[in-house]
Amino acid sequence: MARDRGRLLAVDYGERRIGLAVSDPTGTIASPAGHILRRAGKRPPIAEIIRRAEEMEIRGFVVGLPLDEQGEDTPRALEARRIASELAKRTGLPAELVDERFTTAAARRAIEALGGSTRGRQGDVDALAATVLLQHALRLPG
């Protein structure tokens, strides 16, 4: 995905929550953009992700790909691939998959390093994980 101008929306697709992060218009800096709660047994909230993307005037998606330790697909990775495909299909915008291994752990470490607690702040952790994911994607060549 060419990284010239425009905002990107990162989607950290978890079992209970979807963390979101957005880049600045130059595609340089990632910032947390909240989270979406998932309802058990319900379809993925694609329409809500798209609604938020439209509000932020994004020009592409970065979807976290939860691979296992060997770099192979997990059941959630297959779901993330479907989500990315659906976002691209419904919006006409590019959706890039980026390895998200260790982003949540990095987010937790960052909060704890600043003297914070993650207790009761899972949505914040998920948004920060999406921020770590997006910042990583912004540094990738392309």
C-alpha positions as CSV (number, residue, x, y, z in Angstrom):
1,M,0.0,0.0,0.0
2,A,1.6,3.3,-1.0
3,R,2.0,5.5,2.0
4,D,1.8,9.0,0.6
5,R,-1.1,11.1,1.9
6,G,-4.2,10.3,3.8
7,R,-5.2,8.5,7.0
8,L,-5.0,4.8,7.5
9,L,-7.2,2.9,10.0
10,A,-5.7,0.0,11.9
11,V,-8.0,-2.8,13.0
12,D,-6.8,-5.1,15.8
13,Y,-9.5,-7.8,15.6
14,G,-9.9,-9.5,19.0
15,E,-12.4,-12.0,20.4
16,R,-14.2,-9.4,22.6
17,R,-13.1,-6.1,21.3
18,I,-11.8,-4.5,18.1
19,G,-9.0,-2.0,18.8
20,L,-8.7,0.9,16.4
21,A,-5.9,3.4,15.6
22,V,-5.6,6.1,13.0
23,S,-2.7,7.7,11.3
24,D,-2.2,11.4,10.8
25,P,-2.9,12.7,7.2
26,T,0.8,12.3,6.3
27,G,0.8,8.6,7.3
28,T,3.6,9.2,9.8
29,I,2.1,8.9,13.3
30,A,-0.4,6.5,14.7
31,S,-2.8,7.4,17.5
32,P,-5.4,5.3,19.4
33,A,-8.9,5.7,18.0
34,G,-11.0,3.7,20.5
35,H,-12.5,0.3,20.3
36,I,-15.7,-1.6,19.3
37,L,-17.2,-4.2,21.5
38,R,-18.0,-7.5,19.8
39,R,-21.1,-9.4,20.7
40,A,-20.7,-13.1,21.2
41,G,-22.4,-15.1,18.5
42,K,-23.0,-12.0,16.3
43,R,-21.6,-11.2,12.9
44,P,-18.4,-9.1,12.8
45,P,-19.3,-5.4,13.1
46,I,-18.0,-4.5,9.6
47,A,-20.6,-1.7,9.2
48,E,-19.4,0.0,12.4
49,I,-15.8,-0.2,11.4
50,I,-16.7,1.4,8.0
51,R,-18.8,4.1,9.7
52,R,-15.8,5.0,11.9
53,A,-13.5,4.9,8.9
54,E,-15.8,7.3,7.0
55,E,-15.9,9.7,10.0
56,M,-12.1,9.8,10.0
57,E,-11.8,10.1,6.2
58,I,-9.4,7.2,5.9
59,R,-7.9,6.1,2.6
60,G,-7.0,2.5,3.6
61,F,-7.1,-0.2,6.3
62,V,-4.3,-2.1,8.1
63,V,-5.8,-5.3,9.6
64,G,-3.8,-7.2,12.2
65,L,-3.1,-10.8,11.2
66,P,-2.9,-13.0,14.3
67,L,-0.4,-15.7,13.3
68,D,0.9,-18.4,15.6
69,E,4.4,-18.6,16.8
70,Q,5.5,-20.4,13.7
71,G,4.0,-17.7,11.5
72,E,1.0,-19.9,10.4
73,D,-2.6,-18.9,10.2
74,T,-4.8,-19.4,13.3
75,P,-8.6,-19.5,13.2
76,R,-8.6,-15.8,14.1
77,A,-6.2,-15.1,11.3
78,L,-8.6,-16.6,8.8
79,E,-11.3,-14.4,10.3
80,A,-9.0,-11.4,10.0
81,R,-8.4,-12.2,6.3
82,R,-12.2,-12.3,5.7
83,I,-12.6,-9.0,7.5
84,A,-9.9,-7.3,5.4
85,S,-11.4,-8.7,2.2
86,E,-14.9,-7.5,3.2
87,L,-13.6,-4.0,4.2
88,A,-11.9,-3.7,0.8
89,K,-14.9,-5.0,-1.1
90,R,-17.4,-2.7,0.7
91,T,-15.4,0.5,0.6
92,G,-13.2,0.1,-2.5
93,L,-10.2,1.0,-0.3
94,P,-7.1,-1.1,0.1
95,A,-6.9,-3.4,3.2
96,E,-3.4,-4.5,4.1
97,L,-2.8,-7.5,6.4
98,V,0.1,-7.0,8.9
99,D,1.5,-9.6,11.3
100,E,0.2,-8.5,14.7
101,R,2.0,-11.0,16.9
102,F,3.1,-9.4,20.1
103,T,1.2,-6.1,19.6
104,T,-1.0,-6.6,22.7
105,A,2.0,-7.6,24.8
106,A,3.8,-4.4,23.6
107,A,0.8,-2.3,24.5
108,R,0.6,-3.8,28.0
109,R,4.3,-3.2,28.5
110,A,4.0,0.4,27.4
111,I,1.1,1.1,29.8
112,E,2.9,-0.6,32.7
113,A,6.2,1.2,31.9
114,L,4.3,4.5,32.3
115,G,3.2,3.3,35.8
116,G,-0.3,2.5,34.6
117,S,-2.5,-0.4,35.3
118,T,-4.3,-2.4,32.6
119,R,-7.0,-3.5,35.0
120,G,-10.4,-2.5,33.7
121,R,-8.8,-0.8,30.7
122,Q,-8.9,-3.6,28.1
123,G,-10.4,-1.3,25.5
124,D,-7.5,1.1,26.0
125,V,-5.1,-1.8,25.7
126,D,-6.8,-2.9,22.4
127,A,-6.6,0.6,21.0
128,L,-3.0,0.9,21.9
129,A,-2.3,-2.5,20.4
130,A,-3.9,-1.2,17.2
131,T,-1.6,1.8,17.4
132,V,1.5,-0.4,17.8
133,L,0.3,-2.4,14.8
134,L,-0.3,0.8,12.7
135,Q,3.0,2.4,13.7
136,H,4.8,-0.8,12.6
137,A,2.9,-0.9,9.3
138,L,3.8,2.8,8.6
139,R,7.5,1.9,8.9
140,L,7.2,-1.0,6.4
141,P,8.6,-0.4,3.0
142,G,5.9,0.2,0.4
